[in-house]
Amino acid sequence: GQNIDQPTEMTATEGAIVQINCTYQTSGFNGLFWYQQHAGEAPTFLSYNVLDGLEEKGRFSSFLSRSKGYSYLLLKELQMKDSASYLCAVRDSNYQLIWGAGTKLIIKP
Amino acid sequence: IAGITQAPTSQILAAGRRMTLRCTQDMRHNAMYWYRQDLGLGLRLIHYSNTAGTTGKGEVPDGYSVSRANTDDFPLTLASAVPSQTSVYFCASSDEAGGPTDTQYFGPGTRLTVL
């Protein structure tokens, strides 16, 4: 079967750095996406990785290792507004997105 | 209209009733999707449409139907609602299904409660 694993919840301090991991087992791989979802709102696109390595976009970076079936989202200089759920999704061989359950990130002052 | 809109925002429905959730996008995206999101589970694909006039089944299609008569609209119908269909429903669209980025953009969601 297909499976995306993420930690259920993480806590971090304002101004700090946090890394949210995602491991996957899917039938084929055609890219990995990270989305942010604030409570009661729609998911919004953060990043996309299809090749191994690090993609940096401002305070957010995303890393991919296809051989290990592993990705992480790195958030730097955490702000209170970063409190949200972070969703990892993999596009499989049928070009369908398989979603993880999401990681709820709690930022404390 | 900017992006994707969904209606209604929320709805309480008696079991056995028929309900249509509406979704409209103004980005001229070819592909559209319906997901449901339940606590502790990832988004699950119900139905999708790669282009106007075509539809396909996702992971959890039973009890739901869709149509795609034009590019902009992608309604989701529950023919006879059951309590297990209580969920938050998100509509999404992307420029090209399976394309180089195929980034999906989401509507605000419909919170549906079936009693």
Interface residues (C-beta under 8 A of the other chain):
Chain A: I4 N30 G31 F33 E41 A42 P43 T44 F45 Y48 L87 A89 R91 Y95 Q96 L97 I98 W99 G100 A101 G102
Chain B: G40 L41 G42 L43 R44 L45 Y48 G58 E59 F90 A97 G98 T101 D102 T103 Q104 Y105 F106 G107 P108 G109
